[in-house]
């Protein structure tokens, strides 16, 4: 008897990799398991949409030269954001 294949994510998997897996397999939810194979939670398609939006926004800021790799425009003041740009 053939064993079924289940798609899941590990707790150490990068969130962008999880988003790619959800998109690739057209999933609504993906289980998250720890190192022992025990399910510790799920990632929903709504979570993935937020991940994709955040990454796209970050990429746009980087392309515009408005944010550095370790900078966060939301926490910085107006003068620091202007200086970064």
Secondary structure, 3 states (H helix, E strand, C coil): CCCCCCCEEECCCCHHHHHHHHHHHCCCEEEEECCCCCEEEEEEHHHHHHHHHHHHHHHHHHHHCCCCCCCCCCCCCHHHHHHHC
